[in-house]
Amino acid sequence: MHTVTKKCWKPSSINKEHPIVQAGIALGRTTYGSPTTSDQSLLDIQSIKVGPGDSARSHTADEFVYVDEIKEGIELYVKMLEQLM
């Protein structure tokens, strides 16, 4: 007899009052449910999904990110982390 296990996809979430979420909001970011799935759905911890580029282009056949969007993403990550220190 074989047992088949199936990894279930589940939505991840994080409390809007969490310091990292509040850091993003303070920098003008808004919260919303992502239109795409990722490995984040496999995590059993609170998490955020934030990255450079346009979500409409992600996970498509012609997915791409502009260099300026990568630079903006790096700046955002640094500013968010600075607020936690």
N, C-alpha and C positions, 0 to 999 in steps of 0.2 A: 504494500500500500504506500502510495506517495502522498505527501502533504505539500500542498501548494500554498505559499504565502504571497500575499499581494500587498505592496506598499500603497497605502491610501494617501492620496493628495489631500491636504487640508489647508485651509487658509491660515496664514500666520498673522499675528496681530501684536500690537504693542499699545500700551496705554498712552493716550494723547498727552497725559501729564508727565510722561517719562522725560528726563532731562535732555536726551538726544533729540526727541521729537520737538520739545520746546525750543531747542537750539535752532533747528531748521525753521520753525515758525518765526522765530525772532529775526531770521535772515530773509524773511519774505516768502518762504516755501509754503505750499499748502499740502494738506494730507488728502489722499484719495486711495481707493483700491486700484491696484495695478491691473491693467488690461491683459497683461501677459503672465505666464507662470514661470517659475524658476526653481532652482534647488532650494530656495528659501522655504518652499512648502514642505520640505523634508525636515526642517529644524524643529526641535521640541523646546525652543527658547523664544523669548520675545526678540523680534528683529524688525529692522526697517529695510526697505528696498529703495535705494536712491542711487542714481547713476547719471552719467552724462548722456546727452543726446535726447532725441525725441522718441518717446515710447511708441509712437506710430510706426517708427522705422525698425524697432527692435524685433528680433525673432522673425524676420522676413527673409525671403530669398536674396534680397539686395541690401541686407542690413549694413549700416555704416554709421560712423560717428565722425564729425568734423574735429580737426585738431583743436580749434578754438573751444569746442564743447568739452573736450578732455581737460584743457587748461582751466575752464570754468569749474568743472567738476572737482579738480584738485583743490582749487581755491575754496570751494564750498566745504569740502571735507575738513580742510585745515581750520576754517572759521568755526565749523560746528564743534570740532574737538577742542578748540581753544576755549569755547564757552563751558566745557566740562571740567577744565583744569582750574 
